Amino acid sequence: MAKQFTPKVVTANALLSGDAVWLTEDDRWTGNIAEAELLTDEAHADLRLIEANRRQAEIAGAYLADAKATDNGPAPTHFREEFRTRGPSNYFHGKQAEA
């Protein structure tokens, strides 16, 4: 029995900064998962991942990550992805320095 498809976002790491990024509906990479395109159709998700992987000059390691719809946009459903939304694990640069 095939596993039922659950909503996803395309995520990767920005090539130059190494920060986690998510693909938006208008083909931008954003550092905010809430701006990401929430993919609810498996075929469309696979296509978006293929398109993302063609952008190797911008990103590395694109993959589909489980997400859920919220009033504020997509949100992670797994602790690994939640951790990635917070930026690097040291506190003096990246997203954590801006907080």
C-alpha positions as CSV (number, residue, x, y, z in Angstrom):
1,M,0.0,0.0,0.0
2,A,1.4,3.4,-1.0
3,K,1.9,6.0,1.6
4,Q,-0.5,8.9,1.3
5,F,1.1,12.2,0.1
6,T,1.2,14.9,2.7
7,P,1.9,18.6,2.1
8,K,5.5,19.6,1.4
9,V,7.7,22.6,0.7
10,V,10.9,22.6,-1.3
11,T,13.9,23.5,0.8
12,A,17.6,23.7,0.3
13,N,20.7,25.6,1.5
14,A,21.7,28.8,-0.1
15,L,25.0,28.1,-1.9
16,L,26.9,31.2,-0.8
17,S,25.6,31.7,2.8
18,G,24.7,28.1,3.7
19,D,21.4,29.3,5.2
20,A,18.3,27.2,4.9
21,V,16.0,28.5,2.2
22,W,12.5,27.6,0.8
23,L,11.1,28.0,-2.7
24,T,8.2,30.4,-3.1
25,E,5.4,30.1,-5.6
26,D,7.0,32.9,-7.7
27,D,10.4,31.0,-7.9
28,R,12.3,33.0,-5.3
29,W,14.4,31.5,-2.5
30,T,13.4,32.9,0.8
31,G,14.8,32.5,4.3
32,N,11.2,32.4,5.8
33,I,9.3,29.2,5.5
34,A,6.0,31.0,5.9
35,E,6.6,32.5,2.4
36,A,7.2,29.1,0.8
37,E,4.9,27.5,-1.7
38,L,2.9,24.7,0.1
39,L,2.6,21.8,-2.3
40,T,-0.4,19.6,-1.8
41,D,-0.2,17.6,-5.1
42,E,2.5,14.9,-5.3
43,A,3.1,15.3,-9.1
44,H,3.4,19.1,-8.7
45,A,5.8,18.7,-5.8
46,D,8.0,16.4,-7.8
47,L,8.1,18.9,-10.6
48,R,9.0,21.8,-8.3
49,L,11.8,19.7,-6.9
50,I,13.2,19.0,-10.3
51,E,13.0,22.7,-11.1
52,A,14.8,23.5,-7.9
53,N,17.6,21.1,-8.6
54,R,18.3,22.8,-11.9
55,R,19.3,25.9,-9.9
56,Q,22.6,24.5,-8.6
57,A,24.3,28.0,-9.0
58,E,22.0,29.2,-6.2
59,I,21.4,26.3,-3.9
60,A,22.6,22.9,-2.7
61,G,20.8,19.9,-1.5
62,A,17.2,20.6,-2.5
63,Y,14.6,18.2,-1.1
64,L,10.9,18.1,-0.2
65,A,10.1,18.6,3.5
66,D,6.8,17.9,5.2
67,A,4.9,21.0,6.1
68,K,1.4,22.1,7.2
69,A,-0.8,25.0,6.4
70,T,-1.2,27.7,9.1
71,D,-2.8,31.1,9.2
72,N,0.7,32.5,8.7
73,G,1.7,30.3,5.8
74,P,3.5,26.9,5.8
75,A,5.1,25.6,8.9
76,P,7.4,22.6,9.5
77,T,6.0,19.4,11.0
78,H,9.3,17.8,11.9
79,F,11.8,19.0,14.5
80,R,14.7,18.9,12.0
81,E,12.9,21.4,9.8
82,E,11.8,23.5,12.8
83,F,15.5,23.7,13.8
84,R,16.5,24.8,10.2
85,T,14.1,27.7,10.4
86,R,16.1,29.2,13.3
87,G,19.4,29.5,11.3
88,P,22.9,28.5,12.4
89,S,23.4,27.0,15.8
90,N,25.8,29.7,17.0
91,Y,24.2,32.9,18.2
92,F,26.4,35.7,16.7
93,H,25.5,35.6,13.0
94,G,22.7,34.8,10.6
95,K,19.1,34.8,11.6
96,Q,19.8,34.5,15.3
97,A,21.9,37.7,15.4
98,E,19.0,39.5,13.8
99,A,16.5,38.4,16.5
